[in-house]
Amino acid sequence: MLISVVNLSTRVSDEQAVRVVRAGNRQLQEDFAPHWHIQASLRLEGRARKMELGRRTPMLRGDAILYLSDAAGSGGIEGYHEAAARGLPFGVVYVDLAEQCDRTWTPTFSHEYLELAVDPLLALTAAGPHQTTRKRTVFYWYEICDPVEADHYEIDGVKLSNFVLPEYFDVSRRAVGAHDFLGKRRGTRGLAPFGVSPGGYVTFYDPRDRSTRTYEGLGDHEAARRRRIKKAAKMRRATRRARRDDLRVRLFKR
């Protein structure tokens, strides 16, 4: 899978973008692929803000697009995407909001390309226990960075996001190995299947009341802070989330 990176930001220089893309490709090839068995790579397509809509906008190549934008609500991304990408899955990293969460935009960038690689259409779910009513079964979206969103590590000096492993979505593997890449232990235990690390959260669909819910640890103020920042600007993949909601209706409203 090839993910085209398009820099619409005035705050991220070409040199910065190249450095982060190189670190991202190392993460995808050396850390992500051996666990998920998905081959993905990033390619920087250039500074698209120099391209004017309606003037023979060049077609973007790749299987998905990831845009860097200065601020949420700055406009133009969906119009540019429609003209240049013709419906390819895409995500957006808003540099200002990413910096509010982590003081740098690179963990959010890593978060987005990892999740694009696993589920570009936001169509995959896994059955698991309800977070508060364990005997009930709900359906979790394959958001592989959300549960460990506050956990980071570095490659070549670039801060990147931790991610969960495929085993995370299998509740029968509760006592078998690590369920996230870093395998961090908290006390005597690591992250359990469908669990949440401090600062992280999970999103699931509940067929009983046909609702989508987000859960974070009780009293986890850091997770609540991050979620408020993103919710305020409907951050990240709004168009793809709308497609996911359409799919949810088709799958469960029967």
SULJOHU-V162949 format. One record per helix or strand of 3 or more residues. SS is the DSSP state (2 for helix, 1 for strand). FROM is the first residue (numbers start at 0). TO is the last residue. If there is no record, write none. Layout:
BEGIN
{{SS	FROM	TO} {SS	FROM	TO}}
END
This chain:
BEGIN
{{1	1	6} {2	13	35} {1	40	45} {2	47	49} {1	63	68} {2	76	84} {1	88	93} {2	94	101} {2	105	117} {1	124	128} {1	136	140} {2	145	147} {1	151	154} {1	157	160} {2	165	168} {2	170	172} {1	200	205} {1	210	215} {2	220	231} {2	237	251}}
END
